[in-house]
Amino acid sequence: MATGPRRPMFHLGVLVAGFVLGGFLNALVKAVMPDSVAKQVFTYTTSPSLGPVSLDLLVLSFTLGPFAVNVSPLAIIGVIIAYLIARSLF
């Protein structure tokens, strides 16, 4: 039987920590590796975005966005590392 926290905020925290770790890995690889095909593969980034979203309530109106997430292979590796660390701690 699987043990550990099953709260949504725990999983969201692991995802956020993983994407931050992946961002650091991406910046490190861009700074350290020489120009090569491997550098292009690991640092390739796609940015899905949402927004801007406007809400008008007659008395109050506001706009949120745009919200974008940069996803790269190193970001996915960062999420996997964060998951493995969180699983071993909890």
Steps between C-alpha positions, in 0.01 A plus 500: 500500500632843407587729787555874515302819468230513235416868536471711184721775645778246558490396135484863387800581718697211351415621148603858579824387665570275202448776246722735701770233521461436127536871429825508696623193311404664170692819585801296616510294179469816286793657685732198520451287188664599172278552194394156383198294407475367857478857634224580250305186599525554876429874489213491249209681667133524417277755674128423516313806622157599622355847502446776539166426667275797577218504753252790517266502801350847431643637825839335470691385197840340477723315257719199576779384281659409284617192687769289334703195600836427341532125451827338396646150528705618797181631667349152468818352649473754783142392573609136509787580739267704725249213503766245593633722780148569633413131485813406697433770764131432551 
